[in-house]
């Protein structure tokens, strides 16, 4: 029984760490998406009616959902 509880605690700790790292990556991506450089690139893509602008905006919306 003790081994089972110890294993569950380890598994919960691992899962918590995994999700914490993923959240950190999402925050990093979000910061990059709203940087001046990225905003400038997005503005140029939108001005050029580039299909890449839609991809950028889609990623921004998906990241916003997660946060």
NORFENDA-V321569 format. One record per run of one state. SS is the DSSP state (a for helix, b for strand, c for the rest). FROM is the first residue (numbers start at 1). LEN is the number of residues. Records with the same first field share a line. If there is no record, write none. Layout:
SS: FROM-LEN, FROM-LEN
This chain:
c: 1-1, 34-2, 48-3, 67-1
a: 2-32, 36-12, 51-16
